[in-house]
Amino acid sequence: MGAKSDQLKGQAKEAVGTLTGDKDLESEGKADRHAGEVKEKLGHAKDKVEEGVEKAEDKVEEAVDKVKDALHRK
């Protein structure tokens, strides 16, 4: 399941657990909701890391191209 669906599922379980007085279901819902939040944050972190890697690759390519140009001019 995706992060948002885990959060929604957790919220639903938590609400039903609260309404019915089922502490186990309520706790399970909280755990599902928190797991979804963690998945979402990890997804954002992964995206940021990938962006950083892409920028670094671009910089390396630029540096290599400059060195090649300098060598070809000689």
C-alpha positions as CSV (number, residue, x, y, z in Angstrom):
1,M,0.0,0.0,0.0
2,G,1.0,3.6,-0.5
3,A,1.8,6.0,2.3
4,K,-1.5,7.9,2.0
5,S,-3.6,4.8,1.9
6,D,-1.8,3.5,5.0
7,Q,-2.5,6.8,6.8
8,L,-6.2,6.6,5.8
9,K,-6.5,3.0,6.8
10,G,-4.9,3.8,10.2
11,Q,-7.2,6.7,10.8
12,A,-10.2,4.6,10.0
13,K,-9.0,1.8,12.4
14,E,-8.2,4.3,15.1
15,A,-11.6,5.9,14.8
16,V,-13.5,2.6,14.9
17,G,-11.3,1.5,17.8
18,T,-12.1,4.7,19.7
19,L,-15.8,4.4,19.0
20,T,-16.1,0.8,20.0
21,G,-13.7,1.0,22.9
22,D,-11.4,-1.5,21.3
23,K,-7.9,-0.3,22.5
24,D,-6.1,-2.9,20.4
25,L,-7.8,-1.7,17.2
26,E,-7.1,1.9,18.1
27,S,-3.4,1.1,18.7
28,E,-3.2,-0.8,15.5
29,G,-4.7,2.2,13.7
30,K,-2.2,4.5,15.2
31,A,0.6,2.2,14.2
32,D,-0.7,2.0,10.6
33,R,-1.1,5.8,10.5
34,H,2.4,6.4,11.8
35,A,3.8,3.8,9.3
36,G,2.2,5.7,6.5
37,E,3.7,9.0,7.7
38,V,7.1,7.4,7.8
39,K,6.7,6.0,4.3
40,E,5.8,9.4,3.1
41,K,8.8,11.1,4.7
42,L,11.1,8.4,3.3
43,G,9.7,9.0,-0.1
44,H,10.4,12.7,0.1
45,A,13.9,12.0,1.4
46,K,14.6,9.6,-1.4
47,D,13.4,12.2,-4.0
48,K,15.8,14.8,-2.5
49,V,18.7,12.4,-2.6
50,E,18.0,11.5,-6.2
51,E,17.9,15.2,-7.1
52,G,21.2,15.7,-5.4
53,V,22.8,12.8,-7.2
54,E,21.5,14.1,-10.5
55,K,22.9,17.6,-9.8
56,A,26.3,16.1,-8.9
57,E,26.3,14.0,-12.1
58,D,25.6,17.1,-14.1
59,K,28.4,19.0,-12.5
60,V,30.8,16.1,-13.1
61,E,29.8,16.0,-16.8
62,E,30.3,19.7,-17.1
63,A,33.8,19.4,-15.5
64,V,34.7,16.5,-17.9
65,D,33.5,18.5,-20.9
66,K,35.6,21.5,-19.9
67,V,38.7,19.3,-19.5
68,K,38.1,17.7,-22.9
69,D,37.7,21.1,-24.5
70,A,40.9,22.4,-22.9
71,L,42.8,19.3,-24.1
72,H,41.4,19.6,-27.7
73,R,42.5,23.3,-27.9
74,K,46.2,22.4,-27.3
